[in-house]
Every structure is written in structure tokens, then in C-alpha cells.
Amino acid sequence: MKKIFCFFLVFSVFFITSLHALDTTKGEYIVEKKDTLWDISNANLQDPFLWPKLWSVNPHIENPDLIYPGTKIIIPSKEELMRMPMKKMPVFLKPKTGKPKAKSVFKFVPKRQQKYIVNKNLYIASGWIADEFPGIGEITYSPMNRQIVGKGDNVYIKTNKESVHGNRYFAIRDIKTVRHPVTGKGIGHQIRITGILEVTGRDSNMTKAKVTDSFQDIQIGDALLPYKEMEPPLVLDKPRTPDVQGYIIETHTNSYLIGPGDIIFLDKGQNDGLEIGDVFSVFSERPAVRSIGKIQIVSLQPSTSGAVLLNSNQEVAIGTKWGQK
């Protein structure tokens, strides 16, 4: 009798412990835009075909083809779901009787991957052409007494307004005064972003900051500009092709020749009717006018814009004409 009692005691402890373990394996997921049970099952259970059982443990979802952002979904462990019986599929998910159909009524549309026109770091670093230099402070000193710093380094900064812990800044540099390659007219200052800094505190009476990102060597004396989020534009299905024309006036790297993927600056901008995503041809004018490549607008200023050279079949250079065929 004592042995039987011990057996049941051990069995009860094991059973309760197992139940507790099962319960702790449950997780929760909040539905996001464009989610499907197929995707959620694949991401959380590594098996998209478990979606019907995942649906069965979430009875508040009446139609698995209609799940909405903000809905909470209980996700048991994969092992627990494997042991569960399959829930009977409702009528609206079954193929209609009568004429046979090649495809099921129930479909999961895969998520569309968003693609940027240009790399994010290149987009940020490329900068813009400004009428006036926009700096509101500068990097004054390095604790290691170096003239060049990079990611992870500490620096001291000075701003025209008090900085507090957590403030972020772009480190910027006035590269050159840009002049129109055809008319010779002064266009503005070419501004390049060299990195990103975050204020970490004060050291005596000096503001201390850490370099969190660097796109090239950051120099003592580089100016500062308040940080703002910058996301490169997305690839468009049907970009505009407005009837505007002009000239390439400068490149991001200041090189005369331009290759596919390079950022360039144009002599037309938002005031001329351009929009981000617009596509234009670039032309060779010798021996005859003909299209030699494509560019797409990625940033806008009132009278200038930034673009990326998408492709070319011939050398493209500063002074090349752009527009529509």
C-alpha cells in the first residue's frame, strides 16, 4: 500500500509539473498590419502548416482569413500544438461543391518586401546643397587629443543652445561652394553628413558626446545639426516621369565621372515641380543627343535635388543633361 501511495504521489507531482511547464511555454503575439496566421505560425513555430491548430486555440478569431492589427494571439509550444486534434474547417473555407476548382478559396497572401531606392547609410551621408550653411555648433575637442574620430569615440561639443543628456546631432561638413557647370552661377553649399553623435553628459563645463555612427572620418571642427530620422524613399511600382530638364551639377563624392549607384545633385528641385521617386533619362549630346542612362530623385531642396544613377551604358559626368526622351 505504501508503494502504491508513493507511486501516485510521484505521478501527481510529475503531472502537475508537466502541466505547469506546458503553460509556461505559451506566448502571446499582437497582430500587425499585413500579418497572416500562416506567417505567424512560420515565424513563431517554424512550421506554417500549423496555422489551423494555432487558429483552433484562438476561438476569438472567427475567420482566419480576416485577422486585424492589435488582435492578441495565444501561441502554445510547437509540441503542444502537434498533440492537438485538427479543428474542423468552417464552410467558408471549404471549396464550393459543384464545378471543381483548381485553387482553394482560402489563400494567404505573402508579405511584400519593401525595398529602398538607395542604401540608408549612403542616403544619410550624401547630404544636400543648401543656400546657407546650417550649423548650430561644432565638435571642439577629443579626449584622446585626436583630430579624427570614429564610431564609439567620445568628443566634446559646443552648441548655440544648451544640450542635455540624450540629445542627438548630425556631424556635418561644408564641402565646397557649388557652381553650375554650364552657367557658372553659384548654387550653394554642399553639405555632407559625416556621422551621428549623442550627448552623454558633462565633463566640468564641457558637453560630452559619443559618436554612435560614422559614415566617413569625423574631424574636430565638423559642425553640428539637430538629428532627425531619415528614411530613404521606397521603390515605386509606377514612378512619375514629369517633363522637366536640367543638368547634373555635382556628385556626392565630388568625382567628375559618375557610376551606377552614385548619388548626384541636380539644378532643379521642389519649386520646379519635382517629387521624390521621379525618374529621368540622362543624355549624351555627342555625336547626337541620345539617352545613356536613368536617374531617380531621392531627396529634395527648394531649388536643387539629390538623385541616384540607376544605370548607364556610357560615362556620365558633371554637366550631363537630364530630362525626358
PEQUIHU-V412227 format. One record per run of one state. SS is the DSSP state (@ for helix, = for strand, . for the rest). FROM is the first residue (numbers start at 1). TO is the last residue. If there is no record, write none. Layout:
ss=[SS | SS]
from=[FROM | FROM]
to=[TO | TO]
//
This chain:
ss=[. | @ | . | = | . | @ | . | @ | . | = | . | @ | . | @ | . | = | . | @ | . | = | . | = | . | = | . | = | . | = | . | = | . | = | . | = | . | = | . | = | . | = | . | = | . | = | . | @ | . | = | . | = | . | = | . | = | . | = | .]
from=[1 | 2 | 25 | 27 | 31 | 37 | 46 | 48 | 57 | 72 | 76 | 78 | 84 | 91 | 94 | 116 | 117 | 120 | 127 | 128 | 131 | 137 | 143 | 148 | 150 | 154 | 160 | 168 | 180 | 186 | 204 | 206 | 215 | 218 | 220 | 223 | 227 | 234 | 235 | 246 | 252 | 257 | 259 | 263 | 267 | 270 | 273 | 279 | 285 | 290 | 301 | 305 | 313 | 316 | 318 | 321 | 324]
to=[1 | 24 | 26 | 30 | 36 | 45 | 47 | 56 | 71 | 75 | 77 | 83 | 90 | 93 | 115 | 116 | 119 | 126 | 127 | 130 | 136 | 142 | 147 | 149 | 153 | 159 | 167 | 179 | 185 | 203 | 205 | 214 | 217 | 219 | 222 | 226 | 233 | 234 | 245 | 251 | 256 | 258 | 262 | 266 | 269 | 272 | 278 | 284 | 289 | 300 | 304 | 312 | 315 | 317 | 320 | 323 | 325]
//
